[in-house]
Amino acid sequence: MNLHALRLFHVISSTGSVTRASEMLRISQPAITAQIKKFEQEQNRAAIQRIA
């Protein structure tokens, strides 16, 4: 687990959206998604609920 992934998770949960988090952090959505997926794999559980 790293601080960057926790920060991403915090911003996503605070904004309620990966899109808004990416705009706020000025990081691409694919980069955020990749980091969150890696974080989830390390924790062996889903960190965020995905809605299509």
Backbone hydrogen bonds in HBPLUS format (Angstrom, degrees):
<---DONOR---> <-ACCEPTOR-->    atom                        ^
c    i                          cat <-CA-CA->   ^        H-A-AA   ^      H-
h    n   atom  resd res      DA  || num        DHA   H-A  angle D-A-AA Bond
n    s   type  num  typ     dist DA aas  dist angle  dist       angle   num
A0006-LEU N   A0002-ASN O   3.21 MM   4  6.55 158.5  2.26 149.8 156.1     1
A0007-ARG N   A0003-LEU O   2.90 MM   4  6.12 151.3  1.98 147.9 156.0     2
A0008-LEU N   A0004-HIS O   2.94 MM   4  6.25 159.4  1.98 151.5 156.8     3
A0009-PHE N   A0005-ALA O   2.93 MM   4  6.14 164.9  1.95 149.9 154.0     4
A0010-HIS N   A0006-LEU O   2.91 MM   4  6.08 156.7  1.96 144.8 151.3     5
A0011-VAL N   A0007-ARG O   2.96 MM   4  6.23 163.8  1.99 154.8 158.1     6
A0012-ILE N   A0008-LEU O   2.88 MM   4  6.10 162.9  1.91 156.3 161.4     7
A0013-SER N   A0009-PHE O   2.93 MM   4  6.10 164.8  1.96 150.4 154.8     8
A0014-SER N   A0010-HIS O   2.85 MM   4  6.00 148.7  1.95 145.3 154.8     9
A0015-THR N   A0011-VAL O   2.90 MM   4  5.98 157.4  1.95 148.8 153.9    10
A0016-GLY N   A0012-ILE O   2.72 MM   4  5.55 138.3  1.89 142.5 154.6    11
A0021-ALA N   A0017-SER O   3.01 MM   4  6.13 154.9  2.07 138.8 146.6    12
A0022-SER N   A0018-VAL O   2.81 MM   4  5.98 157.4  1.86 149.4 155.0    13
A0023-GLU N   A0019-THR O   3.04 MM   4  6.32 153.6  2.11 147.5 154.6    14
A0024-MET N   A0020-ARG O   2.90 MM   4  6.06 161.3  1.93 148.8 154.2    15
A0025-LEU N   A0021-ALA O   2.86 MM   4  5.97 162.2  1.89 153.7 158.1    16
A0026-ARG N   A0022-SER O   2.76 MM   4  5.40 120.6  2.11 131.4 145.2    17
A0027-ILE N   A0022-SER O   3.07 MM   5  4.90 145.4  2.20 130.5 139.9    18
A0032-ILE N   A0028-SER O   3.11 MM   4  6.48 157.2  2.16 152.3 158.7    19
A0033-THR N   A0029-GLN O   2.87 MM   4  6.06 169.5  1.88 161.5 164.4    20
A0034-ALA N   A0030-PRO O   2.95 MM   4  6.05 158.3  1.99 143.5 149.2    21
A0035-GLN N   A0031-ALA O   3.10 MM   4  6.30 158.2  2.15 144.1 149.5    22
A0036-ILE N   A0032-ILE O   2.92 MM   4  6.17 159.3  1.97 155.4 161.4    23
A0037-LYS N   A0033-THR O   2.89 MM   4  6.07 159.7  1.93 151.3 157.0    24
A0038-LYS N   A0034-ALA O   3.01 MM   4  6.20 157.0  2.06 145.1 151.3    25
A0039-PHE N   A0035-GLN O   2.93 MM   4  6.15 157.8  1.98 144.9 151.3    26
A0040-GLU N   A0036-ILE O   2.83 MM   4  6.08 156.3  1.88 150.2 156.6    27
A0041-GLN N   A0037-LYS O   2.93 MM   4  6.18 154.5  2.00 147.5 154.1    28
A0042-GLU N   A0038-LYS O   3.01 MM   4  6.28 155.7  2.07 149.7 156.1    29
A0043-GLN N   A0039-PHE O   3.06 MM   4  6.29 145.3  2.19 143.4 152.9    30
A0044-ASN N   A0040-GLU O   2.78 MM   4  5.76 115.2  2.21 139.1 156.0    31
A0045-ARG N   A0040-GLU O   3.22 MM   5  5.38 151.9  2.30 142.3 147.4    32
A0044-ASN N   A0041-GLN O   3.31 MM   3  4.91 145.3  2.44  90.4 100.3    33
